[in-house]
Amino acid sequence: MGRQKITHCGRGTRTHYREVDIYCYRHVPRSRGKRRHESTPAQMELNNRRSRRYFHQLIKSNFTDCDYRMDLTYDDEHLPASREEAVKLVTNMLKRMARLREKMGLEPMKWICVEEGFENGGRPHHHLIISGGIDRDTLEAMWTKGKGRSAEALGYVRVEHLRFDNEGIEGLVKYITKQTLKSEKERAGATAGQLSLADVEGGGIDEDDLIGGGLPKGKKAWRSSHNLIKPHERTRDNAYSRRDVEKVVSCPPDCEDTRRLFEARYKGYALDRCRYAYNEVLGMWSIRLDMHRKEGPDISRTDCGHGDCG
């Protein structure tokens, strides 16, 4: 049997981004096996891939290039003693942003925060994706501890507009999931032990850290606001036959015929990337498509309402 699963990134079905999975499967009735407490390495890897993909879909469902990425670091004087203390500092900053947005008449803020550098002797830092609408200088000035004139800057901070391409925001997702601060690096002209934003570059962190690598069981390394739009799926059986799938994979995934085939099948959408995978156990191929709408925003992107999108 052939199954088509479309994941819509946003509200409704005419979202700006969609992902399509096409695969064959055999229906084999079987009883539920005995519950196992530990996952096999293969199952853990599958779970990790699914988590990374969901993270990417969540960003595509909620943010545009009117929104921001925000990188936060600590200087030596304000290094948090624990993850809990660091989380509290970021939470307090997010609360200040929320109060300011309410005062400015803006919609409630959406945000995703990735905590890094708390394991294996790393340097604590945070990556955020947040709603736009407040100017960047104001946001940078909020990374402080204390109130009024006694407020102290906690470290270096950078705020930039998100940059999307047709595939969404994959570049930023890779940036967030692979970032680490170089341990014990000294920069010329900087105070000993301090970090600058130039230290925030690709390092030895694995994408698995994003979903809880090195954390206690049941915890993950990122958190988010509760008002995010969740990507949603629609499946249809018998949309493709096994012969259809085998015919498609006989052509290279990046050839013009493949692009024309799927753009004709999913009208109004352009094909950004096509990938094939072969399941050696089942002896069957699967296809994954990343697509974006050729024109027109979806309902969740009609008007960002941000005054700082230039």
C-alpha positions as CSV (number, residue, x, y, z in Angstrom):
1,M,0.0,0.0,0.0
2,G,1.1,3.6,-0.7
3,R,0.5,6.4,1.8
4,Q,0.9,10.1,1.5
5,K,1.4,12.2,4.6
6,I,1.3,16.0,4.3
7,T,2.6,18.1,7.2
8,H,1.2,21.7,7.1
9,C,3.4,24.2,8.9
10,G,0.9,26.7,10.1
11,R,-2.9,27.1,10.3
12,G,-5.1,25.5,7.7
13,T,-4.0,23.6,4.6
14,R,-2.6,26.4,2.4
15,T,0.3,27.2,4.6
16,H,3.5,28.8,3.3
17,Y,5.5,25.6,4.0
18,R,4.6,22.0,3.7
19,E,6.4,18.7,3.9
20,V,5.2,15.6,2.0
21,D,6.1,12.0,2.9
22,I,5.3,9.3,0.4
23,Y,6.0,5.7,1.3
24,C,4.8,2.1,0.9
25,Y,4.0,-0.2,3.8
26,R,2.7,-3.6,4.6
27,H,-0.1,-4.1,7.0
28,V,0.9,-6.9,9.4
29,P,-1.5,-7.4,12.3
30,R,0.5,-8.1,15.5
31,S,-0.1,-8.1,19.2
32,R,1.4,-5.5,21.4
33,G,4.8,-6.7,22.8
34,K,6.0,-6.5,26.3
35,R,6.9,-3.0,27.3
36,R,10.6,-2.3,27.3
37,H,12.1,0.3,29.5
38,E,15.1,1.1,27.3
39,S,15.0,2.0,23.6
40,T,17.4,0.3,21.2
41,P,20.1,2.5,19.6
42,A,18.2,2.4,16.3
43,Q,14.9,3.5,17.9
44,M,16.7,6.3,19.8
45,E,18.2,7.6,16.6
46,L,14.8,7.5,14.9
47,N,13.3,9.4,17.8
48,N,16.1,12.0,17.6
49,R,15.5,12.5,13.9
50,R,11.8,13.0,14.5
51,S,12.5,15.5,17.2
52,R,14.9,17.6,15.1
53,R,12.4,17.6,12.2
54,Y,9.5,18.6,14.5
55,F,11.7,21.5,15.8
56,H,12.3,22.7,12.3
57,Q,8.5,22.4,11.4
58,L,7.6,24.4,14.6
59,I,9.8,27.3,13.6
60,K,8.4,27.3,10.0
61,S,4.9,27.3,11.5
62,N,5.3,30.4,13.7
63,F,8.0,32.8,12.6
64,T,8.8,34.9,9.6
65,D,11.6,37.3,8.6
66,C,9.8,40.0,10.6
67,D,10.9,38.1,13.7
68,Y,14.3,37.9,15.5
69,R,17.0,35.5,16.6
70,M,18.7,36.5,19.8
71,D,22.0,35.1,21.2
72,L,22.8,35.6,24.9
73,T,26.1,35.0,26.7
74,Y,27.5,35.7,30.2
75,D,30.6,37.5,31.3
76,D,32.7,36.1,34.1
77,E,31.0,38.3,36.8
78,H,27.5,37.0,36.0
79,L,28.1,33.3,35.2
80,P,25.0,31.4,36.6
81,A,25.8,28.8,39.2
82,S,23.3,26.4,37.8
83,R,20.9,25.7,34.8
84,E,18.0,26.7,37.1
85,E,19.5,30.1,37.8
86,A,20.2,30.7,34.1
87,V,16.6,29.7,33.1
88,K,15.3,32.2,35.7
89,L,17.4,35.0,34.2
90,V,16.1,34.4,30.7
91,T,12.5,34.0,32.0
92,N,12.7,37.3,33.8
93,M,13.9,38.9,30.5
94,L,11.0,37.3,28.6
95,K,8.5,38.7,31.2
96,R,9.9,42.2,30.7
97,M,9.5,41.8,27.0
98,A,5.9,40.6,27.4
99,R,5.0,43.6,29.6
100,L,6.5,46.0,27.1
101,R,4.6,44.3,24.2
102,E,1.4,44.7,26.1
103,K,2.1,48.3,26.8
104,M,2.8,48.8,23.0
105,G,-0.4,47.1,22.0
106,L,1.4,44.2,20.3
107,E,0.2,40.6,20.1
108,P,1.5,38.2,22.8
109,M,5.1,37.1,22.1
110,K,6.0,33.7,20.7
111,W,9.4,32.4,21.6
112,I,11.6,29.3,21.5
113,C,14.7,29.2,23.7
114,V,17.6,26.7,23.4
115,E,19.8,26.3,26.5
116,E,23.4,25.2,25.8
117,G,26.8,24.9,27.5
118,F,25.6,23.6,30.9
119,E,27.1,20.1,30.5
120,N,30.6,18.8,30.1
121,G,32.2,21.9,31.4
122,G,30.8,24.2,28.7
123,R,30.1,27.9,28.9
124,P,26.4,28.7,29.5
125,H,24.6,30.6,26.7
126,H,21.2,30.8,25.1
127,H,19.7,31.0,21.6
128,L,16.2,32.5,21.2
129,I,13.8,32.9,18.4
130,I,11.2,35.6,19.3
131,S,8.5,37.6,17.8
132,G,9.4,41.0,16.2
133,G,7.8,44.4,16.9
134,I,10.3,45.8,19.5
135,D,13.4,47.5,18.1
136,R,16.6,45.6,18.5
137,D,18.4,48.1,20.7
138,T,15.7,47.9,23.2
139,L,15.8,44.1,23.2
140,E,19.6,44.1,23.6
141,A,19.3,46.4,26.6
142,M,17.0,44.0,28.4
143,W,19.6,41.3,29.0
144,T,20.3,42.6,32.5
145,K,20.0,41.7,36.2
146,G,18.4,44.2,38.6
147,K,16.1,47.2,38.0
148,G,16.5,50.8,37.1
149,R,19.9,52.4,37.5
150,S,21.2,49.4,39.4
151,A,20.6,47.1,36.5
152,E,23.8,45.2,35.4
153,A,24.4,43.8,31.9
154,L,24.8,40.1,32.1
155,G,27.1,39.6,29.0
156,Y,27.2,40.0,25.3
157,V,23.9,39.9,23.3
158,R,23.1,40.0,19.6
159,V,19.7,40.5,18.0
160,E,19.2,40.0,14.2
161,H,16.2,39.5,11.9
162,L,15.5,35.9,10.9
163,R,16.5,35.1,7.3
164,F,14.2,32.6,5.6
165,D,14.8,31.0,2.2
166,N,12.4,28.7,0.2
167,E,13.2,25.7,2.4
168,G,12.3,27.7,5.5
169,I,14.9,28.5,8.0
170,E,17.1,25.5,7.9
171,G,20.3,27.5,8.1
172,L,19.3,28.9,11.4
173,V,18.1,25.6,12.7
174,K,21.6,24.1,11.9
175,Y,23.2,27.2,13.6
176,I,21.2,26.7,16.8
177,T,21.5,22.9,16.9
178,K,25.3,22.9,16.3
179,Q,26.4,26.0,18.2
180,T,28.7,25.9,21.2
181,L,31.0,28.4,22.8
182,K,34.7,27.5,22.4
183,S,35.9,26.5,25.8
184,E,38.5,28.6,27.5
185,K,39.1,30.7,24.4
186,E,40.7,34.1,24.9
187,R,40.1,36.9,22.4
188,A,42.7,39.5,21.8
189,G,41.8,42.7,23.6
190,A,39.1,41.1,25.7
191,T,39.1,40.7,29.4
192,A,40.4,37.3,30.5
193,G,37.7,34.7,30.6
194,Q,35.1,36.8,28.8
195,L,33.4,35.9,25.6
196,S,32.4,38.0,22.6
197,L,29.9,37.1,20.0
198,A,32.7,36.1,17.7
199,D,33.1,33.1,20.0
200,V,29.7,31.9,19.0
201,E,30.6,29.6,16.1
202,G,30.3,26.0,15.1
203,G,31.8,23.6,17.6
204,G,31.7,20.1,18.9
205,I,28.0,20.0,19.9
206,D,25.7,17.4,18.3
207,E,22.2,18.0,17.2
208,D,21.1,15.5,19.8
209,D,22.0,18.1,22.4
210,L,19.0,20.1,21.2
211,I,16.6,17.4,22.4
212,G,18.2,16.5,25.7
213,G,21.7,15.1,25.2
214,G,23.5,15.0,28.5
215,L,20.3,15.9,30.4
216,P,18.4,13.8,32.9
217,K,15.8,11.5,31.3
218,G,12.6,13.2,30.3
219,K,14.2,16.7,30.0
220,K,15.0,18.5,26.8
221,A,17.4,21.4,26.0
222,W,14.8,23.7,24.6
223,R,11.5,25.3,25.8
224,S,8.9,27.5,24.2
225,S,5.9,29.7,24.8
226,H,2.5,28.0,25.0
227,N,0.9,29.9,22.1
228,L,2.9,28.4,19.3
229,I,0.9,27.0,16.3
230,K,1.6,23.3,16.0
231,P,2.3,21.7,12.6
232,H,-0.4,19.3,11.7
233,E,-0.7,16.3,9.4
234,R,-3.1,14.8,6.9
235,T,-2.7,11.3,5.6
236,R,-4.2,9.6,2.5
237,D,-3.8,5.9,1.7
238,N,-3.5,4.6,-1.9
239,A,-2.4,8.0,-3.1
240,Y,0.6,6.3,-4.8
241,S,1.2,2.7,-5.7
242,R,4.4,0.9,-5.1
243,R,5.1,1.1,-8.9
244,D,4.5,4.9,-8.8
245,V,7.1,5.3,-6.1
246,E,9.6,3.0,-7.9
247,K,9.2,5.0,-11.1
248,V,9.9,8.3,-9.3
249,V,13.0,7.0,-7.6
250,S,14.4,5.8,-10.9
251,C,15.1,9.5,-11.7
252,P,17.5,11.7,-9.7
253,P,15.7,13.6,-7.0
254,D,17.1,17.0,-8.3
255,C,16.2,16.5,-12.0
256,E,13.7,18.7,-13.8
257,D,11.2,15.8,-14.5
258,T,11.0,15.2,-10.7
259,R,10.3,18.8,-10.0
260,R,7.6,19.1,-12.7
261,L,5.9,15.9,-11.5
262,F,5.5,17.0,-8.0
263,E,4.7,20.7,-8.7
264,A,1.9,19.4,-11.0
265,R,0.7,17.1,-8.3
266,Y,0.7,19.7,-5.6
267,K,-0.6,22.8,-7.5
268,G,0.5,26.2,-6.2
269,Y,3.6,24.8,-4.5
270,A,7.2,24.8,-5.6
271,L,9.5,21.9,-4.9
272,D,12.5,23.0,-2.8
273,R,14.1,19.6,-2.1
274,C,13.3,15.9,-2.8
275,R,15.0,13.0,-1.0
276,Y,14.8,9.3,-1.4
277,A,15.4,6.6,1.3
278,Y,15.4,2.8,1.0
279,N,14.2,0.6,3.8
280,E,16.3,-2.6,3.6
281,V,14.0,-4.5,6.0
282,L,10.8,-3.9,4.0
283,G,12.6,-3.6,0.6
284,M,10.7,-0.4,-0.2
285,W,11.5,3.2,-1.1
286,S,10.2,6.4,0.5
287,I,10.2,9.9,-0.7
288,R,10.3,13.2,1.2
289,L,9.4,16.6,-0.3
290,D,10.0,20.1,1.1
291,M,7.8,22.6,-0.6
292,H,6.8,26.3,-0.3
293,R,3.8,28.2,-1.7
294,K,4.6,30.0,-4.9
295,E,2.7,33.1,-4.0
296,G,0.6,34.6,-1.2
297,P,0.9,34.3,2.5
298,D,-1.1,31.9,4.6
299,I,-3.6,33.0,7.2
300,S,-1.0,33.0,10.0
301,R,1.3,35.3,7.9
302,T,-1.2,37.8,6.5
303,D,0.1,40.7,8.6
304,C,2.9,40.3,11.0
305,G,2.0,43.6,12.7
306,H,5.6,44.3,13.4
307,G,6.8,47.8,12.9
308,D,10.5,46.9,12.6
309,C,10.6,44.6,9.6
310,G,12.8,46.8,7.5
